[in-house]
Amino acid sequence: MEFTEDQLQRYSRHIILPEVGGKGQKKILRAKVLIIGAGGLGCPVGYYLAAAGVGTIGMVDNDSVELSNLQRQIAHNTSRLGMLKVDSAKTTFEALNPDVKVVGIKERLNKDNIMDFMKDYDIVVDGSDNFPTRYLVNDACVMLRKPLVSGAILKFEGQVTTIVPGEGHCYRCLFEEMPPAGLVPSCQEAGVIGAIPGVVGSLQAIEVFKLILGKGDVLKNTLLIYDALKTTFRRVRVPKNPGCPVCGDHPTITELQDYDAGYCGI
Amino acid sequence: MEDLKIDKKINIKGLVCPYTFVKSKLAVEDLEVGQTLEILLDYEEASRSIPKSMEDHGQRVLKVEKINDTDWIIQIRKEKE
């Protein structure tokens, strides 16, 4: 394909980068990325992927826009209250960039539908707000060998890690089992400063671009922790665990399972 | 001096930065390593910035020449993908 004059202008700041160029921009335009969640993280991730021209962006979310979302979920707005988040995000992203096709998936993920949603995508981004989904997405990505860029936020903190199945750690190498529901913050404890998902989602978007372009080092075998109060980034080494129940040498989890959602999301 | 074989020519007169470099870089991408591109331009700043950026990107600048009151030609040999 050849770039149109509009595309040359729209993507000029990418094309002039040695690491991107015309070839890299074409990879971005052909890329298919699935984002789990159209909330705090899904909004900024989707925003930057759409701006960059990622050709197909899938978004999975079955929630509707609420007023309490708008302090951080930047793809939505006050006139969209009550609208499905995936429809709101699609409207925002396709208005930003007509090169992009946003596929809204208005479902809650479970062990029976996740593989089908993922199969057409190259890369998965986890912006979910609960542990059952996080573990389900991890296990499915390991089984399908799809790269997964995982992000999490709470209060003034954020975490990012990139899972490249077969090459590095997975989420269960890091935290083998889900924490018991009582250890997870309840709704009234789960505040988050509005710009935190912006920082973490932008880091996730950058990880996606590096995966698409095959450039740089992704957060493989590494957990990046951002502390906004101290203004520090900490890299924690996470080796692949040979005994990991899903990606280890002798996996004990060989099919997907659903977990009770006794958790309160943010 | 023997005449240089030019494999591709582009005319980017009327364009300004950064599109002068965008067009030049895309033209270099279309070449094979070892082939030569000739760029005709009329934006003075680009007569300095294109050679510099091409070298930064690992390509070889063979010639930068002002050919009349308004125009320059730049010749680039592709050294790497």
Interface residues (C-beta under 8 A of the other chain):
Chain A: F3 L8 Q9 S12 R13 I15 I16 P18 G21 G22 K23
Chain B: P18 Y19 F21 V22 K23 K25 L26 E29 S53 D56 H57 G58
